[in-house]
Amino acid sequence: MLNQQHKLSLEELTNLGEKFYFDELQDKLEKEHWDDYAVIDVEQKKYRVDEDQLTAIQKARKAFGEKLFYIVHIGYLRRPSMNFTAQKYAWNF
């Protein structure tokens, strides 16, 4: 059963996960694990990687326990830019 005593909101978890990935992991993981999945425990700043998303989640649960994780498809996550909204709705005239 998932631990119901989350210290972080989903927004905080997402913000911390993105920051940790971009600031500390992106360069290394994109060189070594392109197209794999990283499952990040943002509170401990630790992660597990596998080419299969479900397997990566299972590895993280085994290592870090039942909690919410930040999951990245390595190589496909980009920093949002000022132009993100315009790109997202570029088809809308």
N, C-alpha and C positions, 0 to 999 in steps of 0.2 A: 504494500500500500504506500502511496506517495505521502511523504512527510507533509503534514498540513501546517506546520509552523514555519512558513517561509519568512525569511528576514527581508527579502527583496521583493518589490513589486515586479510585475512583468516588464514594465518600462525600464526600471532600474537594471534588471537582469539583461535586457537587450542592450542598453547603453554601455554597461560594463563589459559585456561580451564583445560588442563591436570595438570598443576602445582597446581591450586586451588583444584582440585579433589583429587589428590594424597596427597598433603600436609595437607589439612584441612578437607576433607569430607569423604574420602574412609573408614576409620575405622568405623565411626559413621553410614554411610549409608549402609555399607555391613552388619552390625549387625541388623539394623532396617528395611531395605528396599531391601533385596536381590531379584534380578530379576525384580525390578521396574526400572523406568526411571527417571533420574534427568536431568532437563533442567536448565542450568546455565547461568546467566547473568554475564559474566566475569568482566564487568566494575564496577558493584555494589557489586560483590561477594555475590550474592543472588541466590537462586534456588527454584524450585518447583519440587515435586516428585509425581508420580502416577504410578500405575501398567500398565496403557495403555500409550504408547508413545504419541499418538495424544492428549490425554487429558492432559498430562504433558505439552505439547507445548502450548495448549490453556490456561492453568493456568498461564504459564509464560508470554504469550502475554498479558493476562488480567492484570497481576501484574506489568509487566515491559515495556509494549508497543511493538510495531512492530520493531523488530531488529533481528540480527543474534544471535543465542545461541549456546552454546557447550552442546551436548547431550551425556549422558552416560547411557549405559545399566548396571545397578549396579551389581557388582560382576563378570563382564565379561571383564572389561578393566584392562589390566596389563601394568606395565611400560615396555617400550621397553628395551631390553637388548643388550649387545654387540653382542650376538649371534642371534639377531632377523633376520638378513638377511640370515644367514645359515639355520635357522629354516624355514623361508619362502620358501626357494628354496631347501630344503633337498631332494626333489624328483629328482632334476636335477643333474645327475652324471657328 
